[in-house]
Amino acid sequence: MITFLRISIFFLTFIFVQTLFATENIVNVYTWADEIPHTLINQFEKETGIKVNYSTFDSNEIMYAKIRAITHTGYDLVEPSSYYIDRMHRLNMLEPLDKKKLSNYKNLDPTFLNAPYDPNSLYSIPFIWGITGIFMNKEYFPTNVTTQWNDLVDKKYLNQLMFLDDAREVFSVALRMLGYSINDANPEHIKQAYLKLKTLMPNVKLFNSDAIISLLIDEDATIGMAWNGDLFKAKLENSKLQFVYPKDGFEIWVDNFAILKGAPHLENAYQFLNFLMRADVAKTASLSVNYSTANLAAKNLMPPDIKNNPTLYPPAAILKNGEFQTDVDDKSYALLEKYWEKLKIGG
C-alpha cells in the first residue's frame, strides 16, 4: 500500500512538473552559433514577456545527434541547414507549419520557398543563406583565369588550395566537376568523384571550416574553397580578396528555422518565428553575421552597398547556376564518408 502510494505520488508529481514546464512562458531555441544577436533576444523578451532559452551548435551533425539521442529535448525551435530539413521531416521530427499564425511569412524571398529540400515549404522558414564558391587573393593571382572548379586541378596550384573540412561540400565540388548534381547518390558517380578528388589532392594545402576568415585575412590561404559570407567578412579587412561563382556549378545552402515535433511551447514558438520574419529583425540578424538574408523585405531595407553587393547577393542569372543541397540515403552517405576518410589519409 505504501509502495503504491509512493509510486502514485511520484507519477502525479512528474505529470505536474511536465505540465508546468509546458505552460511556462518560455521558448526553447537551438540554433547555429551567432546567427541571432543577443540584442534581438532581449528585444523579443521585452516586447512579448516570453523568456528565450537559447542554445547553439556548430554543426548539423551535432544538432541532429543530440535531438535523435534524447526523446524529449524540450526544444521548440531548431535551425537545420537545407538537407537536414529534408532528413528530419522524413523521420517525422518536424511539425508542419500553420502559416495562418505567421503574418510576416509574406516577407520571405520566393527564391528560397518551395526549395527541393522542402518542396511545399511545409516545415521550414529560410533565414540565412550562402554559396560555396572559389576564393582567391588578387595579390597572388592578379589575373583571374580561375573561373570554375575544374581549373583548380592545374599543377600550378600545387600545395596551395584550402578546401572546407566537410565531406558533402567537398564531394559536391567533385560531382560538379564531373557534370553531376551535388545531390547525386549513384555509387558509381560517388566513386568517380572520389577518384577526381584524388587527382586534386596534391594541390590541397589544408582542410578547414573553423578559421576561414582569419586564414583569408592573414593570407595563410590564398586560393581555394570558401563560403561567400566568410569571404565578405574577410574582405572588410583584406581588400585583395575576391569571390568567384564557379561556372561549372555551386551549392546554395540555407539555414532554416523549424518547429520540432511535440514542441512544448508551440504558440510561443510561432511568436518567435513571426518576430524573426519581421523585416527590421531579419535585417539586424543578417547585418550582424554578414551573411545574406532570405527575407526580401529585410534585404530591401539594407544599405545600397550591401543589397547591391554581388558577393552577398549575386544576380539571378548567376544564382540559376546553383543547386540547393538535399539529403542522400544512408547507404550513399556511408559510402561518401568511407571515401572521405580514405581521401584524407591519402588512400
Phi, psi and omega in degrees: 000313180297318179298315179299319180296317179298317179297317180298317179296319180300313183290324177295321178295316180300313180297321180296315180296316179297319179295318179298316179301318183289334183260358176300148182275068182223168169219132182257119190239135182233108189226171169300143180301134171074004182279342174238111180299147180297335177298324179287323175301312180297321180296315179298316180298319180292321183287326189247339186079005179269127179281131179258118170266114194243117177240154183231159175227165183248354177204152176301323183297318179295313179303310184296316181297320181294315182290324178291328186282335185243121184299315180237093182284336185087352179287143175260313183241143178222159186235072179285154170279171191323295190286344175281335169299313178305309183294315187289324179287330177292334179266013176060038181262352185240149180271129174300141184279137171263096188289347175294339179268004185238080184294338181268007179302330181298342182283345186288150179283122181303337179303330186252013174259152179057035179289161183303333180279350176204075194305330181246015182049046181278336190235346193232147173243107180295138186235294180238141181221165180196181184228142173263119182216200183259135172246155173207153177261119187292342176292324181270333182227074186293334179260121184279084178258353180265105184240355181211162181303320183300335179296335185288350178284344183304137183296343179293346179263019182310124176055039181236341189279141166253127175244153177294147180269067186208120186299311182297318180298312184291318179291333175298321178299311182296322179296321177292324176303325182271358179087012180263165174292150176294344181258013181296125181251009179295121183304323179292324179289323176296321177296317178299322178296318177300314180295324176296318179293327177300322178291336181275336190304324177301337180273346185275120179274320181200156169252133180202139175230354189257332186235034187300313186299312181294324178296322179288316181297313183280357178063031171284342172227131186242350177201149178151220191243132181204166173274141185298326179294322177293321177297317180300315180297314182296324183293338176298336180247348178219096187289353182279355184279147181221143178249136181240130173273108186302132181291339178269017171105158182204165180270137168253120178250152181222130171268123187241147170268144178214154177263128179287144176303132180077020179308124186287343181231062191299313183294324177292326177297318178295321178297318181291319177300314181296323176298314182295335180272358173297140185301316182293324181288313179297324177298313180299317180296316181296314180294330180292320183263353182059036172239163185287144176265145175268014180255108185295321179297323177291317178301320181293342177271351185292153171300148182305324182289347176265303186292341178257010180280118185291343176289321180272322185229082181293155177300156182303326181296326177283317183300332179296342181273001180261165178230140171281138180280131175244172183282155171243159182293161185301322181296315180293321180295320178296321178295316178299316179297323178297313178294325179298315179295319178297319181298317185286339177259008176082022183274000000 
